[in-house]
Amino acid sequence: MKLPGQREPDDGFSQVVANNIEALLERRRVRKEREPLSQVIADRITGFVGSMAFVCLHLVLFGTWILASTGKTPLPRFDPSLVLLAMFASVEAIFLSTFILITQNRMQQAADRRADLNLHISLLAERETTRLLRLAAAIARKTGVSTDDEELVELMQDVSPEKVMDAVERSNAEHEAKRGS
C-alpha cells in the first residue's frame, strides 16, 4: 500500500529501499544547504584542484613562465633564475594543502558519523536476531524440535557491545605488542 508522498518503487526495489534512498538524498540535500560558506568555498577549490583542468592550467602557466624566463619565447625574461616561480608555487602549495586538509577533516567527520550509524544499525540487528533466535527456539521446543545445539544456545545470548569493543581493543594491543617486539 502506497502512503501519501511515497514514490512508486523502481524496478527491482522494494518500497522500503526506495523510501530509504529518498530519505538519504533528502538528508544530504539539507546538510548541503546548511554548510557554511567557508566549507562550500573549500570544497569547490579542492574539487578544482583535483581536476585535469587544474593540471592543464598549470602546465600552460608554468610552461609559459619557464619558456619566457629562459628566453625561449619573444616575451621578456622576467624571472631568469625562476626564483619568483618557485616562490609562487610554494605559496600556492601552502594554500592548496590547507584547503585539502579542511576538506579531509570534513570527510573524516562524515565517515565517523557513518561508522557510528553503521555500528548502531549493527547493534540493533544483533539484538533483533537474538530475539528472533529465542522466538524460533521457543517455537521449536513447543513443536518438539530439539534446541540443544551449543552454537544455537550461544547465539541466543545477548551481546554486550562494551565487552566486544574491549576484546577488540585488547586483541589490537596484543597484536601491536607482538609487532613491536
C-alpha positions, 0 to 999 in steps of 0.5 A: 500500500502506497502512503501519501508522498511515497514514490512508486518503487523502481524496478527491482526495489522494494518500497522500503529501499526506495523510501530509504534512498529518498530519505538519504538524498533528502538528508544530504540535500539539507546538510548541503544547504546548511554548510557554511560558506567557508566549507562550500568555498573549500570544497569547490577549490579542492574539487578544482584542484583535483581536476585535469583542468587544474593540471592543464592550467598549470602546465600552460602557466608554468610552461609559459613562465619557464619558456619566457624566463629562459628566453625561449619565447619573444616575451621578456625574461622576467624571472631568469633564475625562476626564483619568483616561480618557485616562490609562487608555487610554494605559496600556492602549495601552502594554500592548496594543502590547507584547503585539502586538509579542511576538506579531509577533516570534513570527510573524516567527520562524515565517515565517523558519523557513518561508522557510528550509524553503521555500528548502531544499525549493527547493534540493533540487528544483533539484538533483533536476531537474538530475539528472533533466535529465542522466538524460533527456539521457543517455537521449536521446543513447543513443536518438539524440535530439539534446541540443544545445539551449543552454537544455537544456545550461544547465539541466543545470548545477548551481546554486550557491545562494551565487552566486544569493543574491549576484546577488540581493543585488547586483541589490537594491543596484543597484536601491536605488542607482538609487532613491536617486539 
